[in-house]
């Protein structure tokens, strides 16, 4: 008779083939994750996403001139309407009385915003662009004055709960790209949004307070500070009115300046509303400049070159001179019989030669990025730093100006607590 066993069944041990198969699956999984990450990164910088500024000249641009002219033919009405638009635009910029021939010579372009042509009638909304070199002498120096520092523009669009800057094309980005700041006193730096702009200039950067990060970003676009015009668009219902809430902010701390609201009747009226909003923002920024609010943040003035503000540098030199005199007086009081050395008795030390070296530094996170830059700038003999490559989660690169040779720089960084590896005219540091 067969008897049933009461003990547990033996468990089969994993075979060598099973272990190899598991490792292969793990490797395939890692490669799949890397491929997905690479695909996401490429998707963020490729594609048709940038809108280059279409009106970036310094000419005087006057928009929103409405004309309604009748004539014997549609073409005749159109020509007469364009002449009338030129005259209305000239009055809008407070130009003095000039002849038609002088006015024609100053006009460089007519921009058609909207037009309807009939057999004997022409109705349109036009823009007139005056050549600054020719019109400036009639308008005076105030019209061509531009006194602000270069300001990076990051237009934030808020729609459907999504906060975007250059990640995708949007009407708010297009409105700023089509704006011509020829008559503005603000020196706008307007990125196109193509390539790496969508990675550097996103809404996360707006909320970041790190001065080291902002200096690295502003150096990429040769800007002194940042302007953040925010537009929140709310569609009441499909095809219906669109309410826009606009807020002007500036600086790395996202300081509030002013805000306003506008409404577009439908989607077709949205571009006109956004164009009007851009002009309102320009007025806000100009008023902030006049009020003394729109000044580059002092903590950003070090920039990527590491040069200290001249006024601050002068204060540092004065403080050092005072300390030197106090030390000399204390030494004289301690040893009254000692003779004071004349300048000819003491040889003048030779100025250290300033060299430029490449320094690679590990940056697993944003905090380590800031800490490494601050520590290198504080090392003895360092005259300046410039971040040339930022890679959070990897290895970033900076160029360091140092008063000495490579081995002396390595010793100075070791004194700051870094582990230093020397290479050919370059260093690699880590904590």
matplotlib code that plots the C-alpha trace (Angstrom):
import matplotlib.pyplot as plt

x = [0.0, 1.0, 1.3, 0.9, 3.8, 2.9, 6.0, 6.3, 7.3, 10.9, 11.4, 13.4, 16.6, 17.0, 19.1, 22.1, 19.9, 17.2, 19.8, 21.3, 17.8, 17.0, 20.2, 19.5, 16.0, 17.5, 19.9, 17.2, 15.0, 17.9, 18.4, 14.7, 14.6, 17.6, 16.0, 12.8, 14.8, 16.7, 13.6, 12.0, 15.0, 15.1, 11.4, 12.0, 14.6, 13.5, 10.5, 8.9, 8.7, 10.6, 9.2, 11.9, 11.3, 9.9, 10.2, 13.5, 14.7, 15.1, 12.6, 9.6, 6.5, 3.0, 0.2, -3.6, -4.3, -7.8, -8.8, -12.0, -11.7, -13.8, -12.6, -13.3, -11.7, -10.6, -6.9, -7.3, -9.1, -6.3, -3.5, -5.4, -6.0, -2.2, -1.4, -4.0, -2.6, 0.9, -0.4, -2.4, 0.6, 2.8, 0.3, 0.2, 3.9, 3.5, 5.5, 5.8, 4.2, 5.9, 5.1, 3.7, 7.0, 9.0, 6.6, 6.8, 10.6, 10.5, 8.1, 10.0, 7.0, 3.2, 2.0, -1.4, -3.0, -6.5, -8.0, -11.2, -11.2, -14.4, -14.9, -14.8, -14.0, -11.0, -11.4, -8.3, -6.3, -2.7, 0.7, 3.2, 7.0, 9.1, 12.9, 14.5, 17.5, 15.2, 12.4, 14.5, 15.7, 12.0, 10.9, 13.9, 16.2, 13.5, 11.8, 15.0, 16.3, 16.9, 18.3, 17.6, 20.1, 19.5, 16.5, 15.7, 12.0, 10.3, 6.6, 4.7, 1.4, -1.2, -4.0, -5.9, -3.8, -0.5, 2.3, 4.5, 7.2, 8.9, 8.0, 5.3, 4.3, 1.6, -0.2, 1.5, 5.0, 4.0, 2.7, 6.1, 7.9, 5.8, 6.2, 8.6, 10.3, 11.7, 10.2, 10.6, 13.2, 13.5, 16.3, 14.4, 16.3, 13.8, 14.8, 13.3, 12.4, 14.2, 16.8, 17.9, 15.7, 12.9, 15.1, 16.8, 13.8, 10.9, 8.5, 10.7, 13.4, 11.0, 10.4, 14.1, 15.9, 19.5, 21.7, 24.3, 21.7, 20.4, 23.9, 24.6, 21.3, 21.6, 25.2, 23.9, 21.7, 24.0, 21.3, 21.5, 18.2, 14.9, 11.3, 8.4, 5.1, 2.5, -0.7, -3.6, -6.2, -9.6, -12.0, -15.6, -16.9, -15.9, -16.0, -16.9, -15.1, -11.6, -10.7, -7.0, -5.4, -1.9, 0.8, 4.2, 7.1, 10.8, 14.1, 15.2, 12.8, 9.8, 9.0, 5.5, 5.2, 1.6, -1.4, -4.4, -7.2, -8.5, -11.2, -11.4, -14.8, -13.7, -10.6, -10.3, -9.9, -7.3, -4.1, -5.3, -5.9, -2.5, -0.8, -2.5, -1.4, 2.3, 2.0, 0.5, 3.4, 5.9, 4.3, 4.5, 8.2, 9.0, 7.2, 9.1, 12.3, 11.4, 10.5, 13.9, 12.4, 13.7, 17.3, 19.4, 19.6, 23.0, 23.5, 23.6, 26.3, 29.1, 27.9, 29.8, 33.1, 33.3, 34.1, 33.0, 30.9, 33.4, 31.8, 32.0, 35.6, 36.5, 35.0, 37.0, 40.3, 39.6, 39.0, 42.2, 44.2, 42.7, 43.6, 47.2, 47.6, 46.3, 48.6, 51.6, 50.7, 50.3, 53.8, 55.4, 53.8, 55.0, 58.6, 59.2, 63.0, 62.6, 63.2, 60.5, 61.5, 61.3, 59.6, 63.0, 64.2, 61.4, 61.4, 58.1, 56.6, 55.8, 52.2, 51.0, 50.2, 46.5, 45.9, 42.7, 42.0, 39.1, 37.6, 35.1, 33.0, 30.4, 26.8, 24.4, 21.8, 21.2, 22.5, 25.9, 26.0, 25.6, 28.0, 30.8, 30.7, 30.6, 33.5, 35.7, 35.0, 36.1, 39.4, 42.5, 43.9, 40.7, 40.0, 36.9, 34.7, 32.5, 30.2, 30.5, 28.4, 25.7, 24.7, 22.6, 23.0, 26.3, 29.5, 29.4, 32.3, 33.6, 36.5, 38.5, 40.8, 43.6, 46.6, 49.1, 49.8, 47.7, 49.3, 48.7, 45.0, 44.8, 46.3, 43.9, 40.9, 42.1, 42.3, 38.6, 37.8, 37.7, 39.2, 41.3, 42.6, 45.0, 45.1, 46.4, 45.6, 42.4, 41.2, 38.4, 37.1, 34.5, 33.5]
y = [0.0, 3.5, 5.8, 9.6, 11.6, 14.2, 16.3, 19.3, 18.8, 19.8, 23.2, 23.1, 25.1, 27.8, 26.6, 28.4, 29.1, 30.8, 33.1, 34.1, 34.8, 37.0, 39.0, 39.4, 40.7, 43.2, 44.5, 44.8, 46.7, 49.1, 49.8, 50.3, 52.9, 54.7, 54.7, 56.1, 58.8, 59.7, 59.8, 62.2, 64.4, 64.5, 65.3, 68.3, 69.9, 68.7, 69.4, 72.6, 74.5, 77.8, 81.1, 83.6, 87.3, 88.6, 92.3, 92.8, 96.0, 99.4, 101.1, 102.9, 100.6, 101.9, 99.4, 99.4, 102.2, 101.7, 103.1, 103.1, 104.8, 104.9, 105.5, 105.0, 101.6, 99.3, 99.9, 103.6, 103.4, 101.2, 103.7, 106.5, 104.5, 103.8, 107.5, 108.2, 105.5, 107.0, 110.4, 108.9, 106.9, 110.0, 111.9, 109.0, 109.3, 113.1, 113.9, 117.5, 118.8, 117.5, 117.2, 114.1, 113.5, 113.8, 111.4, 108.9, 108.9, 108.0, 105.0, 101.8, 99.4, 99.1, 96.1, 94.7, 93.4, 92.9, 94.2, 93.9, 95.2, 96.0, 97.3, 100.9, 100.6, 99.6, 98.8, 97.7, 97.8, 98.7, 99.1, 101.7, 101.3, 104.4, 104.3, 105.4, 107.1, 109.3, 109.9, 110.2, 113.7, 114.9, 113.1, 114.1, 112.0, 110.9, 108.7, 106.8, 106.6, 103.1, 103.1, 99.7, 96.9, 93.8, 92.0, 88.3, 87.8, 84.6, 84.7, 82.3, 81.0, 79.5, 77.6, 74.5, 74.2, 73.9, 76.4, 76.7, 79.0, 77.5, 73.9, 74.2, 76.9, 79.0, 82.3, 84.2, 83.3, 84.4, 87.7, 88.5, 87.3, 89.6, 92.6, 95.3, 97.1, 99.8, 102.7, 101.0, 102.0, 98.4, 96.4, 93.1, 89.8, 87.5, 83.9, 82.0, 78.9, 76.6, 74.0, 74.0, 77.1, 74.8, 73.0, 76.1, 78.5, 76.7, 77.5, 75.6, 78.2, 81.0, 79.6, 78.9, 81.3, 80.1, 83.0, 80.6, 79.0, 82.4, 83.7, 80.7, 81.1, 84.9, 84.5, 82.2, 85.0, 88.0, 89.5, 91.3, 90.3, 88.6, 89.8, 87.4, 88.5, 85.9, 85.4, 83.2, 82.4, 81.1, 80.0, 80.5, 77.9, 76.6, 79.4, 81.9, 84.7, 84.3, 86.1, 87.0, 87.8, 89.3, 89.7, 91.4, 90.0, 90.5, 89.3, 85.9, 86.4, 86.9, 90.3, 91.5, 94.8, 95.1, 93.3, 93.8, 91.9, 91.9, 89.9, 88.6, 88.0, 84.7, 82.8, 85.0, 88.1, 86.4, 87.6, 91.2, 91.0, 89.4, 92.1, 94.8, 93.0, 93.0, 96.8, 97.1, 95.1, 97.4, 100.4, 98.6, 97.8, 101.3, 102.8, 100.4, 101.6, 105.3, 104.5, 102.8, 99.4, 97.7, 97.5, 94.4, 92.4, 93.2, 89.5, 88.8, 91.4, 88.9, 87.3, 84.4, 86.4, 86.7, 90.4, 92.3, 95.5, 98.5, 100.3, 97.1, 96.5, 100.0, 99.4, 96.2, 98.0, 100.8, 98.2, 96.4, 99.7, 100.6, 97.2, 97.5, 100.9, 99.7, 96.7, 98.9, 101.3, 98.4, 97.0, 100.5, 100.9, 97.4, 98.2, 102.0, 101.6, 99.8, 101.9, 102.2, 100.7, 102.9, 101.8, 101.4, 99.0, 96.5, 94.9, 95.1, 91.6, 90.6, 90.4, 86.8, 85.8, 85.0, 81.8, 80.1, 76.5, 74.1, 72.6, 69.7, 69.2, 66.6, 68.0, 65.3, 68.0, 71.7, 72.2, 70.7, 72.8, 76.0, 74.8, 73.9, 77.2, 79.2, 77.1, 77.5, 81.3, 81.5, 79.7, 81.8, 83.3, 82.7, 85.8, 84.7, 81.7, 81.1, 78.1, 76.6, 73.5, 72.6, 69.0, 68.3, 64.6, 64.5, 66.5, 70.2, 72.3, 75.8, 77.9, 79.4, 82.4, 81.9, 83.9, 81.0, 77.7, 74.5, 72.8, 75.9, 76.0, 72.3, 72.9, 75.9, 73.6, 70.8, 73.4, 74.0, 70.3, 69.0, 65.8, 67.0, 65.1, 66.9, 66.6, 68.5, 72.1, 70.9, 69.6, 67.3, 68.0, 66.3, 66.1]
z = [0.0, -0.7, 2.3, 2.0, 3.4, 6.1, 5.6, 3.2, -0.3, -1.0, -2.7, -5.9, -5.8, -8.5, -11.3, -12.8, -15.9, -13.8, -12.1, -15.4, -16.8, -13.8, -14.3, -18.0, -17.2, -14.7, -17.3, -19.9, -17.3, -16.6, -20.3, -20.8, -18.0, -19.5, -22.9, -21.5, -19.6, -22.8, -24.8, -22.3, -22.3, -26.1, -26.2, -24.0, -26.3, -29.8, -31.8, -33.1, -29.8, -30.2, -31.3, -32.3, -31.7, -34.9, -34.0, -32.2, -33.9, -32.1, -34.5, -33.2, -33.5, -33.2, -33.2, -33.1, -35.7, -36.9, -40.3, -42.4, -45.8, -48.9, -52.5, -56.1, -55.9, -53.2, -54.0, -53.9, -50.5, -49.3, -50.3, -48.7, -45.5, -45.2, -45.5, -42.8, -40.6, -40.9, -39.8, -36.9, -35.7, -35.9, -33.7, -31.3, -30.6, -30.2, -33.3, -34.5, -37.7, -40.8, -44.5, -46.1, -47.9, -44.7, -43.0, -45.8, -45.6, -41.9, -42.3, -42.7, -42.7, -42.4, -40.4, -41.3, -38.1, -39.6, -42.9, -45.0, -48.6, -50.5, -54.0, -52.8, -49.1, -46.9, -43.2, -41.2, -38.0, -38.9, -37.3, -38.4, -37.8, -38.0, -38.6, -35.4, -37.1, -39.1, -36.7, -33.6, -34.4, -34.5, -31.4, -29.2, -27.0, -24.6, -27.1, -27.9, -24.3, -22.9, -19.5, -17.9, -17.5, -19.8, -18.4, -19.1, -19.9, -18.7, -19.8, -17.5, -18.9, -16.6, -18.2, -17.1, -14.0, -16.0, -15.5, -18.6, -20.0, -23.0, -22.6, -25.3, -27.7, -26.3, -27.1, -24.3, -25.6, -29.1, -27.8, -26.3, -29.4, -31.6, -29.4, -30.6, -27.7, -29.9, -27.8, -24.4, -21.8, -20.8, -22.4, -22.9, -23.5, -25.1, -25.6, -28.5, -26.4, -28.7, -27.8, -24.2, -23.3, -22.3, -19.8, -18.3, -18.3, -16.8, -14.0, -11.6, -12.2, -11.4, -7.9, -7.3, -4.9, -5.3, -6.4, -7.8, -10.1, -11.2, -11.9, -14.1, -16.0, -16.4, -17.7, -20.4, -21.8, -20.9, -18.6, -15.3, -13.8, -14.7, -15.4, -15.0, -16.7, -15.6, -17.5, -16.1, -18.8, -17.8, -20.5, -19.3, -21.8, -25.2, -27.7, -25.0, -23.2, -21.9, -18.7, -18.2, -14.9, -15.3, -12.6, -13.0, -11.0, -11.2, -9.6, -8.2, -5.2, -7.6, -6.2, -6.9, -8.9, -10.1, -11.7, -13.8, -15.6, -19.2, -21.0, -24.6, -26.1, -27.8, -28.9, -32.0, -29.8, -27.6, -29.5, -29.4, -25.6, -25.0, -27.2, -25.1, -22.0, -23.1, -23.6, -20.1, -18.7, -20.5, -18.8, -15.4, -15.9, -17.0, -14.0, -11.7, -13.4, -12.8, -9.1, -8.6, -8.0, -11.1, -10.2, -10.6, -7.4, -5.7, -4.9, -8.7, -9.5, -9.0, -12.2, -13.8, -14.0, -10.2, -10.4, -7.3, -7.6, -7.7, -4.7, -2.7, -3.8, -2.7, 0.7, 1.0, 0.1, 2.6, 5.4, 4.6, 4.6, 8.0, 9.5, 8.1, 9.7, 13.0, 12.9, 12.1, 15.0, 17.4, 16.4, 16.8, 20.3, 21.4, 20.3, 20.3, 19.7, 16.4, 13.3, 10.8, 7.5, 4.5, 1.4, -0.3, 2.4, 1.7, -1.7, -3.5, -3.9, -7.4, -8.4, -8.8, -12.3, -12.8, -14.6, -15.7, -14.9, -15.5, -12.4, -12.5, -9.5, -8.5, -8.2, -7.0, -6.1, -6.2, -2.7, -3.5, -6.6, -4.6, -1.8, -4.2, -6.1, -2.8, -1.4, -4.5, -4.6, -1.0, -1.5, -1.0, -4.3, -6.3, -8.4, -10.2, -11.3, -14.3, -14.6, -18.1, -17.7, -15.2, -14.7, -11.5, -10.7, -12.5, -12.9, -13.5, -14.9, -13.9, -15.0, -12.1, -12.3, -9.8, -8.8, -8.9, -10.5, -10.6, -7.6, -5.5, -6.5, -5.6, -2.2, -1.6, -2.5, -0.2, 2.6, 1.9, 2.5, -1.1, -2.4, -5.4, -8.4, -10.7, -14.4, -17.4, -16.6, -14.8, -11.5, -10.4, -6.9, -4.7, -1.0]

ax = plt.figure().add_subplot(projection="3d")
ax.plot(x, y, z, "-o")
ax.set_aspect("equal")
plt.show()
